[in-house]
Amino acid sequence: MPAPRTVLLTGATGGLGTLMRGLLPSYGYALRSLDLRPVEGDPEAVALDLGTADEEALRAAVSGVDAIVHLAGISLEAPFEKILAANIRGTYALYEAARAEGVRRIVFASSNHAVGFTPVPAEGAPPIPLGTPRRPDTFYGLSKSFGEDLAQLYWDRHGIETVSVRIGSCFPEPTSVRMLSIWMSPADGARLFHAALTAADVGHTVVYGSSANTRLWWDLSSARALGYEPQDDSEPYAAELIDKYGELDPADPDQAHLGGHFCTHPPLWPH
């Protein structure tokens, strides 16, 4: 499909949102930023809480955009009531506004934590496939499972296409040994979101979101089928991280599953 011209970027002041505000315009997108907080340098940004915004205000935020990149929400563990408001009700409200305003393409920031209790593949074993059963490791991961199901419903019932990206960890560089296997460089993140915005006939497609890491744990074939061509690899950071932290120990409950310490001692929102 032709590249959308105007894209609503939710969660625009978050870590990933800030990175994408800097990178996506180079692909020709005009971004309309949305967040709870003001967006520095963008007086036209929309300040809204998706979980509590009234329908009229949310429809106004969505009106006239060609697509949505939905990054907003709580990105760590929190009490269920907070996850319910921000991640579940907020995502539902956004899809309803998109339906009402005729937006036909959404890129949804799902997470590896939707399948967090999946065992880490042993050395030499096949990568984790897309069809692996969802096994959320937290209420946060559960909300991402809900978002994927919501995307499927809105495709089947309303014809709104979504690419759900099970993001690993998108930072300028990996910061742990686990991250060597799921890291997505910011540049590759922008490449993947661009592919997700422009690929034809995606229906509802789920992809894993990472760079082409030497130590990759999961299957990137559905992302590549969108036209995604990752350029980066975490391996240049491996020696320093392993020297500092040691190799992963599959007998350690914090390291045995895809979700890492989210499965045992999840970090709480806010930091």
C-alpha contacts under 8 A as a table, 3 or more apart, distances in Angstrom:
res1	aa1	res2	aa2	distance
1	M	198	T	5.25
1	M	199	A	5.85
1	M	200	A	4.94
2	P	198	T	6.12
3	A	197	L	6.87
3	A	198	T	5.25
4	P	7	V	6.83
4	P	29	Y	6.91
4	P	66	D	5.36
4	P	67	A	6.42
4	P	197	L	7.16
4	P	198	T	7.32
5	R	28	G	7.02
5	R	29	Y	5.23
5	R	30	A	5.96
5	R	65	V	7.85
5	R	66	D	6.40
6	T	29	Y	5.81
6	T	30	A	4.69
6	T	31	L	5.80
6	T	32	R	7.07
6	T	64	G	7.85
6	T	65	V	5.08
6	T	66	D	5.40
6	T	67	A	6.89
7	V	29	Y	6.54
7	V	30	A	6.22
7	V	31	L	5.01
7	V	32	R	6.06
7	V	65	V	5.61
7	V	66	D	5.89
7	V	67	A	4.96
7	V	68	I	5.33
7	V	69	V	6.93
8	L	31	L	5.86
8	L	32	R	4.68
8	L	33	S	6.00
8	L	34	L	7.14
8	L	62	V	6.91
8	L	65	V	6.33
8	L	67	A	6.45
8	L	68	I	4.66
8	L	69	V	6.15
8	L	70	H	7.90
9	L	12	A	5.86
9	L	17	G	7.36
9	L	31	L	6.43
9	L	32	R	6.01
9	L	33	S	4.98
9	L	34	L	6.03
9	L	68	I	6.08
9	L	69	V	4.97
9	L	70	H	6.14
9	L	71	L	7.12
10	T	17	G	7.44
10	T	33	S	6.16
10	T	34	L	4.68
10	T	35	D	5.93
10	T	68	I	7.71
10	T	69	V	6.44
10	T	70	H	5.05
10	T	71	L	5.31
10	T	72	A	5.02
11	G	14	G	5.55
11	G	17	G	5.63
11	G	33	S	7.75
11	G	34	L	6.11
11	G	35	D	4.95
11	G	36	L	7.73
11	G	70	H	7.12
11	G	71	L	4.99
11	G	72	A	3.71
11	G	73	G	6.88
12	A	16	L	7.82
12	A	17	G	4.23
12	A	18	T	5.80
12	A	21	R	6.95
12	A	33	S	5.53
12	A	34	L	5.75
12	A	35	D	5.60
12	A	39	V	7.16
12	A	71	L	7.49
12	A	72	A	7.43
13	T	17	G	5.55
13	T	18	T	5.26
13	T	35	D	6.43
13	T	37	R	7.13
13	T	38	P	7.89
13	T	39	V	6.17
14	G	17	G	4.93
14	G	18	T	5.77
14	G	72	A	7.76
15	G	18	T	5.36
15	G	19	L	6.50
16	L	19	L	5.12
16	L	20	M	6.22
16	L	71	L	7.52
16	L	170	C	6.84
16	L	171	F	7.86
17	G	20	M	5.09
17	G	21	R	6.05
17	G	71	L	6.64
18	T	21	R	5.14
18	T	22	G	6.61
19	L	22	G	5.40
19	L	23	L	6.40
19	L	186	P	6.58
20	M	23	L	4.88
20	M	24	L	5.45
20	M	186	P	7.63
20	M	189	G	7.96
20	M	190	A	6.45
21	R	24	L	6.07
21	R	25	P	7.08
21	R	31	L	7.48
22	G	25	P	6.84
23	L	26	S	5.91
23	L	27	Y	7.82
23	L	187	A	7.27
23	L	190	A	6.22
24	L	27	Y	5.53
24	L	28	G	7.33
24	L	29	Y	6.31
24	L	190	A	5.96
24	L	194	H	7.51
25	P	28	G	5.18
25	P	29	Y	4.73
25	P	30	A	6.27
25	P	31	L	7.15
26	S	29	Y	7.19
27	Y	194	H	7.32
32	R	44	E	7.60
32	R	45	A	6.27
32	R	46	V	7.63
33	S	39	V	7.38
33	S	42	D	7.97
33	S	44	E	7.82
33	S	45	A	4.83
33	S	46	V	6.13
34	L	45	A	5.78
34	L	46	V	4.62
34	L	47	A	5.82
34	L	48	L	6.69
34	L	61	A	7.86
35	D	38	P	6.96
35	D	39	V	7.43
35	D	45	A	7.82
35	D	46	V	6.54
35	D	47	A	5.25
35	D	48	L	5.84
35	D	49	D	7.06
35	D	72	A	7.22
36	L	47	A	5.14
36	L	48	L	5.14
36	L	49	D	5.43
37	R	47	A	6.11
38	P	42	D	7.97
38	P	45	A	7.05
38	P	46	V	7.83
38	P	47	A	6.34
39	V	42	D	5.51
39	V	43	P	7.35
39	V	45	A	6.20
40	E	43	P	7.70
42	D	45	A	5.56
46	V	61	A	6.72
48	L	53	A	6.28
48	L	58	L	7.75
49	D	52	T	5.57
49	D	53	A	5.53
49	D	86	A	7.83
49	D	90	G	7.75
50	L	53	A	5.35
50	L	58	L	7.51
50	L	86	A	6.74
50	L	89	R	7.67
50	L	90	G	4.46
50	L	91	T	7.33
50	L	93	A	6.77
50	L	94	L	6.98
51	G	85	A	4.98
51	G	86	A	4.91
51	G	87	N	7.48
51	G	88	I	7.93
51	G	89	R	5.39
51	G	90	G	4.00
51	G	91	T	7.79
51	G	93	A	7.25
52	T	85	A	7.54
52	T	90	G	7.47
53	A	57	A	6.54
53	A	58	L	6.33
54	D	57	A	5.57
54	D	58	L	6.37
55	E	58	L	5.21
55	E	59	R	6.03
55	E	93	A	7.71
55	E	97	A	7.21
56	E	59	R	5.17
56	E	60	A	6.19
57	A	60	A	5.11
57	A	61	A	6.37
58	L	61	A	5.03
58	L	62	V	6.34
58	L	93	A	7.92
58	L	94	L	7.29
58	L	97	A	6.36
59	R	62	V	5.06
59	R	63	S	5.78
59	R	97	A	5.06
59	R	98	A	7.47
59	R	100	A	7.43
59	R	101	E	6.74
60	A	63	S	5.08
62	V	65	V	6.01
62	V	97	A	6.64
62	V	98	A	6.46
62	V	101	E	6.88
62	V	103	V	7.95
63	S	101	E	5.76
64	G	101	E	7.63
65	V	68	I	7.42
65	V	103	V	6.95
66	D	103	V	6.04
66	D	104	R	7.39
66	D	105	R	7.41
67	A	103	V	6.01
67	A	104	R	6.66
67	A	105	R	4.97
67	A	106	I	5.70
67	A	107	V	7.98
67	A	197	L	7.37
68	I	103	V	7.87
68	I	105	R	6.56
68	I	106	I	4.72
68	I	107	V	6.19
69	V	106	I	5.87
69	V	107	V	4.71
69	V	108	F	6.23
69	V	109	A	7.72
69	V	193	F	7.94
70	H	106	I	7.10
70	H	107	V	6.04
70	H	108	F	5.02
70	H	109	A	6.01
71	L	108	F	6.80
71	L	109	A	5.33
72	A	87	N	7.79
73	G	86	A	5.37
73	G	87	N	5.12
73	G	90	G	7.67
74	I	77	E	7.59
74	I	78	A	7.77
74	I	83	I	6.72
74	I	86	A	6.45
74	I	87	N	6.47
74	I	140	Y	7.41
74	I	269	W	7.06
75	S	140	Y	6.91
75	S	269	W	7.45
76	L	140	Y	6.22
76	L	266	P	7.52
76	L	267	P	6.10
76	L	268	L	5.69
76	L	269	W	5.32
76	L	270	P	7.63
77	E	83	I	7.97
77	E	138	T	6.33
77	E	139	F	6.37
77	E	140	Y	5.29
77	E	266	P	6.19
77	E	267	P	6.05
77	E	268	L	4.77
77	E	269	W	5.75
78	A	82	K	6.34
78	A	83	I	6.26
78	A	139	F	7.17
78	A	140	Y	7.15
78	A	268	L	5.66
78	A	269	W	5.45
79	P	82	K	5.57
79	P	83	I	6.50
79	P	139	F	7.65
80	F	83	I	5.00
80	F	84	L	5.86
80	F	139	F	6.18
81	E	84	L	4.99
81	E	85	A	6.31
82	K	85	A	5.23
82	K	86	A	6.14
83	I	86	A	5.36
83	I	87	N	5.31
83	I	88	I	6.66
83	I	139	F	6.84
83	I	140	Y	6.49
83	I	143	S	7.01
84	L	87	N	5.82
84	L	88	I	4.87
84	L	89	R	5.99
84	L	143	S	7.56
85	A	88	I	6.04
85	A	89	R	5.10
85	A	90	G	6.23
86	A	89	R	6.21
86	A	90	G	5.07
86	A	91	T	7.65
87	N	90	G	5.31
87	N	91	T	5.78
87	N	140	Y	7.95
87	N	143	S	6.04
87	N	144	K	7.84
88	I	91	T	5.33
88	I	92	Y	6.20
88	I	143	S	5.89
88	I	146	F	7.06
88	I	147	G	7.12
89	R	92	Y	5.07
89	R	93	A	6.02
90	G	93	A	5.14
90	G	94	L	6.24
91	T	94	L	5.09
91	T	95	Y	6.29
91	T	147	G	6.87
92	Y	95	Y	5.20
92	Y	96	E	6.20
92	Y	150	L	7.36
93	A	96	E	5.08
93	A	97	A	6.20
94	L	97	A	5.11
94	L	98	A	6.15
95	Y	98	A	4.93
95	Y	99	R	6.08
95	Y	154	Y	7.66
96	E	99	R	5.05
96	E	100	A	6.15
97	A	100	A	5.06
97	A	101	E	6.08
98	A	101	E	5.16
98	A	102	G	5.90
98	A	103	V	4.90
98	A	104	R	7.50
99	R	102	G	5.26
99	R	103	V	6.22
99	R	104	R	7.77
99	R	158	H	7.23
99	R	160	I	7.32
100	A	103	V	7.95
103	V	106	I	7.91
103	V	160	I	7.24
104	R	159	G	7.19
104	R	160	I	4.67
104	R	161	E	5.87
105	R	160	I	5.92
105	R	161	E	4.81
105	R	162	T	5.74
105	R	197	L	7.05
106	I	160	I	7.51
106	I	161	E	6.28
106	I	162	T	4.72
106	I	163	V	6.63
106	I	197	L	7.55
107	V	162	T	5.50
107	V	163	V	4.93
107	V	164	S	6.03
107	V	165	V	7.33
107	V	193	F	7.19
107	V	196	A	6.57
107	V	197	L	6.86
108	F	147	G	7.69
108	F	162	T	6.78
108	F	163	V	6.16
108	F	164	S	4.71
108	F	165	V	6.17
109	A	164	S	6.12
109	A	165	V	5.32
109	A	166	R	6.65
109	A	167	I	6.74
110	S	114	A	7.33
110	S	144	K	5.14
110	S	145	S	7.59
110	S	147	G	7.16
110	S	148	E	7.15
110	S	164	S	5.68
110	S	165	V	5.13
110	S	166	R	4.53
110	S	167	I	6.20
111	S	114	A	5.69
111	S	115	V	7.97
111	S	141	G	6.94
111	S	144	K	6.36
111	S	165	V	6.82
111	S	166	R	3.93
111	S	167	I	4.63
111	S	168	G	6.49
112	N	115	V	5.66
112	N	116	G	5.91
112	N	141	G	7.78
112	N	166	R	5.06
112	N	167	I	5.77
112	N	168	G	5.56
112	N	208	Y	7.68
112	N	258	L	7.22
112	N	259	G	6.65
113	H	116	G	4.16
113	H	117	F	7.81
113	H	135	R	7.90
113	H	136	P	5.56
113	H	137	D	5.82
113	H	138	T	7.32
113	H	140	Y	7.47
113	H	141	G	4.57
113	H	142	L	7.96
113	H	144	K	7.68
113	H	258	L	7.63
113	H	259	G	5.45
113	H	262	F	7.78
114	A	134	R	5.89
114	A	135	R	5.99
114	A	136	P	4.26
114	A	137	D	6.87
114	A	141	G	4.36
114	A	142	L	6.10
114	A	143	S	7.92
114	A	144	K	5.69
114	A	145	S	5.39
114	A	166	R	7.67
115	V	118	T	5.68
115	V	132	T	7.84
115	V	133	P	7.16
115	V	134	R	4.67
115	V	135	R	4.31
115	V	136	P	4.97
115	V	137	D	7.06
115	V	141	G	7.48
115	V	258	L	7.26
115	V	259	G	7.36
116	G	135	R	5.88
116	G	136	P	5.25
116	G	137	D	4.91
116	G	141	G	7.38
116	G	257	H	6.40
116	G	258	L	4.93
116	G	259	G	3.86
116	G	260	G	7.41
116	G	262	F	7.63
116	G	263	C	6.95
117	F	135	R	5.26
117	F	136	P	6.30
117	F	137	D	5.65
117	F	257	H	5.35
117	F	258	L	6.18
117	F	259	G	6.16
117	F	263	C	6.65
118	T	132	T	7.99
118	T	135	R	6.44
118	T	257	H	5.52
118	T	258	L	5.61
118	T	259	G	7.67
119	P	256	A	5.96
119	P	257	H	4.30
119	P	258	L	5.96
120	V	217	W	7.10
120	V	250	P	7.85
120	V	255	Q	7.99
120	V	256	A	5.80
120	V	257	H	4.94
120	V	258	L	5.29
121	P	124	G	7.99
121	P	125	A	5.79
121	P	126	P	7.08
121	P	127	P	6.55
121	P	128	I	6.99
121	P	217	W	6.50
122	A	125	A	5.31
127	P	216	L	7.51
127	P	217	W	5.20
127	P	218	W	4.47
127	P	219	D	5.49
128	I	132	T	6.85
128	I	217	W	6.14
128	I	218	W	4.31
128	I	219	D	5.86
129	P	132	T	5.58
129	P	218	W	6.25
129	P	219	D	5.40
130	L	206	V	7.30
130	L	207	V	7.07
130	L	208	Y	7.63
130	L	218	W	8.00
130	L	219	D	6.75
130	L	222	S	7.92
134	R	145	S	7.16
136	P	139	F	7.54
136	P	140	Y	7.96
136	P	141	G	4.67
136	P	142	L	5.22
136	P	145	S	7.22
137	D	140	Y	7.80
137	D	141	G	5.71
137	D	142	L	7.36
137	D	259	G	6.61
137	D	262	F	6.26
137	D	263	C	5.15
138	T	141	G	4.97
138	T	142	L	6.15
138	T	262	F	6.90
138	T	263	C	7.13
138	T	266	P	7.48
139	F	142	L	4.78
139	F	143	S	6.18
140	Y	143	S	5.18
140	Y	144	K	6.64
141	G	144	K	5.12
141	G	145	S	6.42
142	L	145	S	5.02
142	L	146	F	6.30
143	S	146	F	4.94
143	S	147	G	6.20
144	K	147	G	4.87
144	K	148	E	6.30
145	S	148	E	5.21
145	S	149	D	6.40
146	F	149	D	5.11
146	F	150	L	6.02
147	G	150	L	4.96
147	G	151	A	6.11
148	E	151	A	5.11
148	E	152	Q	6.35
148	E	164	S	6.34
148	E	206	V	7.86
149	D	152	Q	5.02
149	D	153	L	6.24
150	L	153	L	5.05
150	L	154	Y	6.21
151	A	154	Y	5.22
151	A	155	W	6.21
151	A	160	I	7.86
151	A	161	E	7.63
151	A	162	T	6.04
151	A	164	S	7.80
151	A	204	H	6.57
152	Q	155	W	5.16
152	Q	156	D	6.15
152	Q	162	T	7.81
152	Q	204	H	5.63
153	L	156	D	5.14
153	L	157	R	5.82
153	L	158	H	7.76
154	Y	157	R	5.20
154	Y	158	H	5.03
154	Y	159	G	6.31
154	Y	160	I	5.63
154	Y	161	E	7.73
155	W	158	H	5.47
155	W	159	G	4.33
155	W	160	I	4.64
155	W	161	E	5.51
155	W	162	T	7.35
155	W	203	G	6.18
155	W	204	H	6.29
156	D	159	G	6.00
159	G	203	G	7.69
160	I	203	G	7.51
161	E	201	D	7.90
161	E	202	V	6.29
161	E	203	G	4.76
161	E	204	H	5.64
162	T	202	V	6.97
162	T	203	G	6.36
162	T	204	H	4.86
162	T	205	T	6.45
163	V	196	A	5.97
163	V	202	V	6.94
163	V	203	G	7.86
163	V	204	H	5.80
163	V	205	T	4.83
163	V	206	V	5.80
163	V	207	V	7.24
164	S	204	H	7.41
164	S	205	T	6.19
164	S	206	V	4.71
164	S	207	V	6.26
165	V	206	V	6.02
165	V	207	V	5.04
165	V	208	Y	5.67
165	V	209	G	5.65
166	R	206	V	7.32
166	R	207	V	6.06
166	R	208	Y	4.67
166	R	209	G	5.42
167	I	170	C	7.41
167	I	184	M	7.73
167	I	208	Y	6.19
167	I	209	G	4.42
167	I	210	S	6.65
168	G	179	M	7.78
168	G	182	I	4.78
168	G	183	W	5.77
168	G	184	M	6.55
168	G	208	Y	7.56
168	G	209	G	5.91
168	G	210	S	5.94
169	S	174	P	7.78
169	S	179	M	6.67
169	S	182	I	6.16
169	S	183	W	4.88
169	S	184	M	5.83
169	S	210	S	7.52
170	C	183	W	6.01
170	C	184	M	4.73
170	C	185	S	5.68
170	C	186	P	5.98
170	C	189	G	7.13
170	C	210	S	7.80
171	F	174	P	6.48
171	F	183	W	7.52
171	F	184	M	7.03
171	F	185	S	6.13
171	F	186	P	6.30
172	P	185	S	5.97
172	P	186	P	6.13
173	E	183	W	7.83
173	E	185	S	6.80
173	E	234	S	7.64
173	E	237	Y	7.76
174	P	177	V	7.87
174	P	179	M	5.57
174	P	180	L	6.21
174	P	183	W	6.16
174	P	234	S	6.87
174	P	237	Y	7.12
175	T	179	M	6.60
175	T	241	L	7.32
176	S	179	M	5.17
176	S	180	L	6.87
176	S	241	L	6.23
176	S	245	Y	7.61
177	V	180	L	5.38
177	V	181	S	7.77
177	V	238	A	7.17
177	V	241	L	5.90
177	V	242	I	6.24
177	V	245	Y	7.09
177	V	246	G	7.70
177	V	247	E	6.92
177	V	248	L	6.83
178	R	181	S	5.93
178	R	182	I	7.25
178	R	248	L	7.10
178	R	255	Q	7.62
178	R	260	G	7.44
179	M	182	I	5.14
179	M	183	W	5.22
180	L	183	W	5.70
180	L	213	N	7.05
180	L	215	R	6.48
180	L	216	L	7.61
180	L	234	S	5.38
180	L	235	E	6.97
180	L	237	Y	7.78
180	L	238	A	6.80
181	S	213	N	6.22
181	S	214	T	7.55
181	S	215	R	4.87
181	S	216	L	4.45
181	S	217	W	5.69
181	S	234	S	7.61
182	I	209	G	7.85
182	I	210	S	5.63
182	I	211	S	7.49
182	I	213	N	7.49
182	I	216	L	6.35
182	I	217	W	6.90
183	W	210	S	5.37
183	W	211	S	6.13
183	W	213	N	7.40
183	W	234	S	6.65
184	M	188	D	6.18
184	M	189	G	6.11
184	M	209	G	6.61
184	M	210	S	3.97
184	M	211	S	4.56
184	M	232	D	7.98
185	S	188	D	5.15
185	S	189	G	6.08
185	S	210	S	7.37
185	S	211	S	6.26
185	S	232	D	6.68
186	P	189	G	4.83
186	P	190	A	6.31
187	A	190	A	5.23
187	A	191	R	6.32
188	D	191	R	4.82
188	D	192	L	6.06
188	D	210	S	7.43
188	D	211	S	6.13
188	D	230	P	5.50
188	D	231	Q	6.58
188	D	232	D	6.90
189	G	192	L	5.13
189	G	193	F	6.18
189	G	209	G	7.42
189	G	210	S	7.41
189	G	211	S	7.98
190	A	193	F	5.14
190	A	194	H	6.01
191	R	194	H	5.17
191	R	195	A	6.21
191	R	228	Y	6.38
191	R	229	E	7.33
191	R	230	P	7.24
192	L	195	A	5.07
192	L	196	A	6.11
192	L	209	G	7.44
192	L	223	A	7.36
192	L	228	Y	5.42
192	L	229	E	7.80
192	L	230	P	7.77
193	F	196	A	4.92
193	F	197	L	6.11
194	H	197	L	5.09
194	H	198	T	6.24
195	A	198	T	5.26
195	A	199	A	5.70
195	A	226	L	5.72
195	A	227	G	5.66
195	A	228	Y	5.57
196	A	199	A	5.76
196	A	226	L	6.42
199	A	202	V	6.68
199	A	226	L	5.35
199	A	227	G	6.96
200	A	226	L	7.93
202	V	205	T	5.73
205	T	222	S	7.77
206	V	222	S	7.34
207	V	220	L	6.94
207	V	222	S	5.57
207	V	223	A	5.20
208	Y	218	W	7.09
208	Y	219	D	7.02
208	Y	220	L	5.98
208	Y	222	S	7.80
208	Y	223	A	6.71
209	G	220	L	7.61
209	G	223	A	7.52
210	S	213	N	7.62
210	S	220	L	7.93
211	S	230	P	5.43
211	S	231	Q	6.95
211	S	232	D	5.52
211	S	233	D	5.82
211	S	234	S	7.63
212	A	216	L	6.91
212	A	230	P	5.75
212	A	231	Q	6.90
212	A	232	D	6.04
212	A	233	D	5.33
213	N	216	L	4.90
213	N	232	D	7.18
213	N	233	D	4.32
213	N	234	S	5.43
213	N	235	E	6.68
214	T	233	D	6.48
214	T	234	S	7.13
214	T	235	E	6.15
215	R	235	E	7.62
219	D	222	S	7.65
220	L	223	A	5.31
220	L	224	R	6.19
221	S	224	R	5.02
221	S	225	A	6.10
222	S	225	A	4.97
222	S	226	L	6.77
223	A	226	L	5.39
223	A	227	G	7.14
223	A	228	Y	5.77
224	R	227	G	5.20
224	R	228	Y	4.55
224	R	229	E	6.22
225	A	228	Y	6.98
233	D	236	P	7.29
234	S	237	Y	5.75
234	S	238	A	6.80
235	E	238	A	5.00
235	E	239	A	7.88
236	P	239	A	7.28
237	Y	240	E	5.92
237	Y	241	L	6.41
238	A	241	L	5.27
238	A	242	I	5.95
239	A	242	I	5.27
239	A	243	D	5.97
240	E	243	D	5.14
240	E	244	K	6.21
241	L	244	K	5.07
241	L	245	Y	5.96
241	L	246	G	7.44
242	I	245	Y	5.16
242	I	246	G	4.49
242	I	247	E	5.64
243	D	246	G	5.74
248	L	255	Q	6.35
249	D	252	D	5.44
249	D	255	Q	6.20
249	D	256	A	7.29
250	P	253	P	7.39
250	P	255	Q	5.81
250	P	256	A	4.66
251	A	255	Q	7.46
251	A	256	A	6.40
252	D	255	Q	5.32
252	D	256	A	6.01
253	P	256	A	5.24
253	P	257	H	7.43
253	P	260	G	7.98
253	P	261	H	7.82
253	P	263	C	7.98
253	P	264	T	7.10
254	D	257	H	7.28
254	D	260	G	5.16
254	D	261	H	4.54
254	D	262	F	7.84
254	D	263	C	6.91
254	D	264	T	6.15
254	D	265	H	7.98
255	Q	258	L	7.69
255	Q	260	G	5.06
255	Q	261	H	6.85
256	A	260	G	6.89
257	H	260	G	5.50
257	H	263	C	7.39
259	G	262	F	5.45
259	G	263	C	5.92
260	G	263	C	5.99
260	G	264	T	7.74
261	H	264	T	5.13
261	H	265	H	5.36
261	H	266	P	5.84
262	F	265	H	5.58
262	F	266	P	3.86
262	F	267	P	6.78
263	C	266	P	6.44
267	P	271	H	7.49
268	L	271	H	6.30
